[in-house]
Each structure stands twice: as structure tokens, then as C-alpha cells.
Amino acid sequence: MKFQVNRDVFSEAVSFAVKLLPQRTTLPILSGVLLETTAGGLALSSFDYEVSAQTEIAADIEEPGRILVSGRLLADIASRLPNAPVRFSTEDSRITVACGTAHFTLLSMPVEEYPTLPQVTGNSGSLPAEAFASAVAQVAVAASRDDVTPVITGVQLEVTKSSLSLVATDRYRVAIREIEWDAGDSVTDTVTALVPARTLTEIGKTFGHSGTIGVSITSTDDRELIAFHADKRTVTSLLIKGNFPPVKRLFPESVDNYAVMNTAELIEATRRVSLVLEREAALRFTFSIDGLTLEAIGSEQAQASETIDAFLTGGDTVVSLKPQFLLDGLGAVHSEFVRISFTKTDNPNKPGPVLITSQSSKDQAGADNYKYLLQPNLLLR
């Protein structure tokens, strides 16, 4: 195998191929990147049985071939090569990389033992890349990080002919966002796909500036896969098996009691006041006609409080919220103002979840349909 390729193009392609590989794997061969010549140039691929990444770049091919090499090492080398064309050549199990005055000799991995890359045919639909990346960032933060319950470590995608909704929960909060998309004639009924949140987050970052993303969902034998593709790049992911909890029904249709605040002011005040809190402790939020007062009671020597402007509709309300959970929701609200709505429960001593949504101005609701439902801590009375 022998080829020459542009340094920057090659480095970017290798970086894409290794981005989704696990840091540690029980099978060393799965840490490799597969390089193979094609009619159009050079294809680079990675696969760990759960996630695959495939891309193709232009290259001058002198001798066709197929090699497997350590992905992380190749990415490190590619990112530090001098500004000159990169030449690859192989002899037996050795790979020579030459770029300007820099030369590297690498050992190839047994390519015949590498698993067959998954192929997803068809196209379920397409959507704007920027809108998709934004929606993923807003929702994935609410997914659980506890692998004990795998089903809630994912983001549930629900696809109809004209919309795609994303839902995530960790039992303490639920985030949901719906965006428009074009399914053409490929989707007639609602289709769901439960995608690992960590994988979906990387996909959102990778394809965020790609213009349009194509999405395909398919079932083959006992494997259910989803594929995202744009700009000659494809990422596939094995779906999580299991039934996602029906959390959409937790969202109220309307709430009469709510407060509107400047998003940045609330974020900064929450960060300041929570400095004195011990881990896992909650902040007390008192909403009244005079504004919002935040109170933190830490150790005997440390207490804090702050009052900011708030425009209240309905009666005075007191809730206790974990500051980081609140900050996660506020960080996903892409608007100058935020609305916090107070839901009710049958128990007057137990406040209902608070609903966080975007607000364009003090009087106008936000243009997007992002919703973040957060369960407050019980107040100590």
C-alpha cells in the first residue's frame, strides 16, 4: 500500500475516526483505525462493536491496499506533522509515515481480525445540522450517567413524518426538545430510537456545522442501528434496548403560577450563593412580588443570600433546588430571559416540579419549544 495525502485533510480525518473510540478496550484490535484505498481516494474507519465512524478523503494512490494501525497513536502523529504532504508506504507488517523531514515507522495490526463495519442502508430523513446539534446539547445534559440503569443513559429520539423530538431523564429531571425535519416518504408511523447520550453528544459536536444531516434507522437480525451522515462522514451507533419511561406525560399543559427572570443574572446569583453549600445540598428560592431571594445555609460559619429582579405571576412560592441541576437547565435556555413555572401536587407540603422554558422578553415566551422539568427537594420546615 502506498499513497500521498494532504496533511491537514488527513489529520482531520484521523481525528474524526478516533473521536468515538473508547479510551480503554478489552480487545486491543478495536483501538485501531482501518485505512483502505477506494476508487475515490482513502477511506478511514473505526469500530468497537457499538459505535463506528467512517470517512473518505482525496488521496494520490500509488499502490492500493488495506492496513490497520493504532488509532490514538496515528492521531497524535498526524496532529504534529510539519506542513508538507504526507506519504504512507507499507512493507510486511511495518508502516512508514513520511512528512517533510519527519519519519515514523509503525507496526500494523492484523487487519484480517478486524470486525466487519456495519452498513446502514436507506435514509429516514434529514434535518439542519445546527438545529440538531443545539437540541442535543439542550437535552443530553438530563440523561443519567449511572450505567446501572442503561435505559435512562440514552436520549430517546421520536421520529414522525415532520418532526423529531429528543427526550432524556435521570429520574430527577426531564428535558425535551422538538425540531422540524423532513422524512420524505420513508416514515409513515412514529419511530423511536434510544441512542447513548455520550455518543449522541459527540455526534452533535462533530456534525454541528455540516449544513444538513441525514439520519437512518434500521434493524438487521438482532441489531438495531442508527446512522448519521454528512460531508462524506458517517457515524453509526447501536441502540439501547429497553423501554424508555413515559416521561412526556409529566409535563403540564399549562401553569398559571410562574416567574420570569434574566437568565444570566439568575445563573450568576446561583453560582455565587451556592459557594457556601456542602455537596448535594439545595438552595432555597423564594419568589415574591419583590423579586427572587436565593438563600444558602452551609456550615455554621458560612451562609449566603442574594436578591434579583423577578416578574411574578400568581402567588408567592418557595422551592429548594439542587444548584447544579438548575444551572444545567438554565445553560440550555438560549434566551435572554427564562420562565420558571411552579406545578402543583396533591400534597400542599410537597411542591411539584418546576418547569423551565425560554422567554424572549419579560412578556413574550421563547421561540423554541425546549422544556426542562426539575423535581425540587422537599423543604425543611
C-alpha positions in Angstrom: 0.0 0.0 0.0 1.4 3.4 -0.9 -0.3 6.8 -1.1 0.2 10.6 -0.6 -2.3 12.9 1.1 -2.7 16.5 2.3 -1.6 16.8 5.9 -4.5 18.9 7.2 -7.1 16.8 5.5 -5.5 13.6 6.8 -5.2 14.9 10.3 -8.8 16.0 10.5 -10.0 12.6 9.1 -8.0 10.6 11.6 -9.2 12.8 14.5 -12.8 12.2 13.4 -12.3 8.4 13.1 -10.8 8.1 16.6 -13.1 10.6 18.4 -15.7 8.0 19.4 -13.3 5.2 20.2 -13.2 4.2 24.0 -10.2 5.2 25.9 -9.7 1.6 27.1 -10.9 -1.5 25.4 -10.6 -5.2 26.3 -9.8 -6.0 22.7 -6.7 -4.1 21.6 -7.6 -4.5 17.9 -10.7 -2.3 18.4 -8.4 0.6 19.2 -7.2 0.6 15.6 -8.1 2.7 12.6 -8.7 1.0 9.3 -7.1 2.7 6.2 -8.1 1.3 2.8 -7.9 2.7 -0.7 -11.0 3.3 -2.7 -11.9 4.4 -6.2 -12.3 8.0 -4.9 -9.2 8.1 -2.6 -8.7 6.9 1.0 -11.3 5.6 3.5 -10.7 5.7 7.3 -12.8 3.8 9.7 -13.1 2.8 13.3 -15.5 0.3 15.1 -15.8 -1.0 18.6 -18.9 -3.2 18.1 -21.1 -0.3 19.4 -20.1 2.8 17.5 -18.5 3.2 14.1 -17.0 6.2 12.3 -16.3 6.2 8.5 -15.0 8.9 6.3 -13.4 9.3 2.9 -10.8 11.8 1.7 -8.9 12.5 -1.5 -5.5 10.9 -1.9 -3.0 10.1 -4.6 -2.9 6.3 -4.6 0.2 4.6 -6.0 -0.4 1.1 -4.6 -3.9 0.0 -3.4 -4.1 -1.8 0.0 -5.7 -2.1 3.4 -4.0 -1.6 6.8 -4.9 -1.3 10.4 -2.9 0.9 12.8 -3.3 2.2 16.4 -5.8 5.0 16.2 -4.7 7.2 19.1 -1.0 7.0 18.1 -1.8 7.8 14.5 -4.0 10.8 15.6 -1.2 12.1 17.8 1.3 11.8 15.0 -1.0 13.3 12.3 -1.7 16.4 14.5 2.0 17.2 14.9 3.4 16.6 11.4 5.1 19.5 9.7 3.3 21.4 6.9 4.0 19.1 4.0 2.3 16.3 2.1 2.1 13.0 4.0 3.4 9.8 2.3 2.4 6.3 3.5 4.1 3.1 2.5 3.9 -0.4 3.8 6.3 -3.3 3.8 5.3 -6.6 5.5 4.0 -5.5 8.9 5.7 -2.1 9.0 4.1 1.2 8.0 6.3 4.1 7.1 4.9 7.7 7.5 7.0 10.5 6.0 6.2 14.2 6.1 8.9 16.7 5.2 11.9 15.8 7.3 9.8 13.7 9.8 9.7 10.0 9.5 7.8 7.4 11.6 7.8 3.6 11.5 4.7 1.9 12.9 3.7 -1.7 13.4 0.5 -2.7 11.6 -2.3 -4.6 13.4 -3.7 -7.8 12.0 -6.3 -6.4 9.6 -7.8 -9.9 8.9 -9.0 -10.0 12.6 -10.8 -6.6 12.4 -14.7 -6.9 12.5 -16.8 -6.1 9.5 -18.1 -2.5 9.6 -21.8 -2.0 10.0 -23.7 -0.8 6.9 -27.0 1.1 7.2 -29.0 1.5 4.0 -31.8 3.9 3.3 -32.4 7.3 4.7 -35.1 8.0 7.3 -34.9 11.8 6.9 -32.7 14.9 7.1 -32.6 18.0 9.2 -30.5 21.1 9.7 -27.2 20.3 11.4 -27.1 23.4 13.6 -30.6 22.9 14.9 -29.9 19.2 15.7 -26.6 20.0 17.5 -28.3 22.6 19.6 -31.2 20.3 20.5 -28.8 17.5 21.5 -26.8 19.9 23.8 -30.0 21.1 25.4 -31.4 17.6 26.1 -28.5 15.2 26.7 -27.5 17.0 29.9 -30.5 15.5 31.6 -29.6 11.9 30.7 -28.4 9.6 33.6 -24.7 8.9 34.0 -25.4 5.8 36.1 -24.8 2.6 34.0 -26.8 0.6 36.5 -30.0 1.6 34.6 -28.8 1.7 30.9 -32.2 2.7 29.5 -32.0 6.2 31.0 -28.4 6.8 30.0 -29.8 7.4 26.5 -31.7 10.1 24.6 -34.9 8.9 23.2 -35.4 10.1 19.6 -39.1 10.0 18.4 -39.5 10.5 14.7 -42.6 11.3 12.8 -43.1 12.5 9.2 -42.4 16.1 10.0 -40.8 16.3 13.5 -38.0 14.8 15.6 -38.2 15.0 19.4 -35.4 14.3 21.8 -36.2 13.3 25.4 -33.8 12.5 28.3 -34.2 11.9 32.1 -32.2 10.7 35.1 -35.3 10.4 37.3 -34.7 13.8 38.9 -35.2 16.0 35.8 -36.6 15.6 32.3 -35.5 17.6 29.2 -37.4 17.6 25.9 -36.9 19.5 22.6 -38.7 19.1 19.3 -37.4 20.2 15.9 -38.7 20.1 12.4 -37.3 17.6 9.9 -38.0 16.1 6.5 -38.7 12.4 6.4 -40.0 12.4 2.9 -41.9 9.2 2.2 -39.6 7.0 4.4 -41.6 7.4 7.7 -45.3 6.7 8.0 -45.6 5.8 11.7 -43.8 7.1 14.7 -40.3 5.6 15.0 -38.2 5.6 18.2 -34.5 5.1 18.7 -32.8 5.1 22.1 -29.2 6.4 21.5 -26.5 6.5 24.2 -26.3 10.1 25.3 -22.5 10.3 25.3 -22.4 9.1 21.7 -25.2 11.5 20.6 -23.4 14.4 22.2 -20.2 13.7 20.2 -22.3 13.3 17.1 -23.9 16.7 17.7 -20.5 18.4 18.1 -19.0 16.6 15.1 -21.8 17.4 12.6 -22.8 20.7 14.1 -21.5 22.7 11.1 -22.3 20.3 8.3 -25.3 22.0 6.8 -27.7 19.1 6.7 -27.5 15.7 8.5 -29.1 12.6 7.1 -30.4 10.1 9.6 -31.2 6.4 9.1 -32.7 3.9 11.5 -32.6 0.3 10.7 -33.0 -3.2 12.2 -30.9 -6.1 10.9 -31.2 -9.5 12.6 -30.7 -8.8 16.3 -29.0 -5.4 15.8 -30.8 -2.1 15.8 -28.7 0.8 14.5 -28.9 4.5 13.8 -26.7 6.2 11.4 -25.8 9.9 10.9 -24.1 11.1 7.8 -22.9 14.4 6.2 -19.9 15.6 4.2 -18.7 12.0 3.4 -18.7 11.2 7.1 -20.9 8.5 8.7 -21.3 7.6 12.4 -23.4 4.5 13.4 -24.5 3.6 16.9 -26.0 0.5 18.4 -29.3 1.4 20.0 -30.0 0.8 23.7 -32.5 -2.0 24.2 -35.4 -1.5 26.7 -38.5 0.7 27.2 -37.8 4.3 27.9 -40.1 5.6 30.7 -43.2 7.6 29.5 -41.9 10.9 31.0 -43.6 13.1 28.4 -46.9 12.8 30.4 -45.2 14.6 33.4 -45.3 17.9 31.6 -48.3 20.1 32.4 -50.3 21.6 29.6 -50.4 25.0 31.3 -49.2 26.6 34.5 -50.7 29.8 36.0 -48.0 30.4 38.6 -44.6 31.4 37.2 -41.8 33.9 37.4 -39.6 35.5 34.7 -36.0 36.5 35.2 -32.9 37.5 33.3 -31.2 34.2 32.6 -27.6 35.4 33.0 -28.5 37.2 36.4 -30.0 34.0 37.7 -27.1 31.9 36.7 -24.5 34.2 38.3 -26.5 34.6 41.5 -27.0 30.8 41.8 -23.3 30.2 41.3 -22.4 32.9 43.9 -24.8 31.8 46.6 -24.1 28.1 46.2 -20.4 28.6 47.1 -21.1 28.1 50.8 -23.1 24.9 50.2 -21.9 21.5 51.1 -22.1 18.8 48.4 -25.6 17.6 47.4 -27.2 20.4 49.5 -30.0 22.5 48.0 -30.6 26.2 47.5 -33.7 27.9 48.8 -35.5 30.1 46.3 -38.2 32.5 47.5 -40.3 34.1 44.7 -42.4 37.0 45.7 -43.7 40.3 44.3 -40.5 41.9 45.5 -38.3 39.6 43.4 -36.4 36.4 43.9 -34.3 35.7 47.0 -31.7 32.9 47.0 -30.5 31.6 50.3 -27.8 29.0 51.2 -27.2 27.7 54.6 -23.9 26.0 54.7 -21.8 25.3 57.8 -22.2 27.4 61.0 -19.6 29.9 59.7 -20.9 30.2 56.1 -24.2 31.4 54.8 -25.2 33.5 51.8 -28.2 35.2 50.2 -28.9 37.4 47.3 -32.0 39.0 45.7 -32.5 39.6 42.0 -35.4 41.0 39.9 -38.2 38.6 39.1 -41.6 39.2 37.5 -44.1 37.0 39.3 -47.4 35.9 38.0 -49.5 34.1 40.7 -48.9 33.6 44.4 -45.6 33.7 46.4 -43.7 30.4 46.1 -40.8 28.8 47.9 -38.8 25.9 46.5 -35.5 24.2 47.2 -33.4 23.1 44.2 -30.0 21.5 43.7 -28.0 24.3 42.1 -26.1 22.2 39.5 -29.4 20.7 38.2 -30.8 24.2 37.9 -27.7 25.5 36.2 -27.8 22.7 33.7 -31.3 23.7 32.7 -30.6 27.4 32.6 -27.5 26.8 30.5 -29.7 25.1 27.9 -32.1 28.0 27.7 -30.8 30.0 24.8 -32.7 33.2 25.5 -32.1 36.4 27.4 -34.9 35.7 29.9 -36.1 32.4 31.4 -39.5 31.4 32.8 -39.7 29.1 35.9 -43.2 27.7 36.4 -44.5 26.1 39.6 -46.6 23.0 39.2 -48.9 21.7 42.0 -49.2 18.3 43.7 -52.0 16.9 45.8 -49.9 17.3 48.9 -49.7 21.1 49.9 -46.5 20.4 51.8 -44.7 18.9 48.8 -44.0 21.3 45.9 -44.4 20.0 42.4 -41.7 20.0 39.8 -40.6 23.4 38.4 -40.8 23.8 34.6 -38.0 25.8 32.9 -38.7 27.2 29.5 -37.2 30.0 27.3 -38.5 33.5 27.3 -37.8 36.1 24.6 -38.6 39.0 26.8 -40.3 39.7 30.1 -43.7 39.3 28.4 -43.1 37.0 25.4 -42.5 33.3 25.5 -39.4 31.9 23.7 -39.5 30.8 20.1 -38.2 27.3 20.7 -40.1 24.5 22.5 -37.4 23.4 24.9 -38.7 22.2 28.3 -36.8 21.2 31.4 -38.7 19.7 34.3 -36.9 19.6 37.6 -38.1 18.0 40.8 -37.4 20.2 43.8 -36.1 18.9 47.1 -38.6 18.8 50.0 -38.4 21.9 52.0 -37.3 21.6 55.6 -40.0 23.2 57.7 
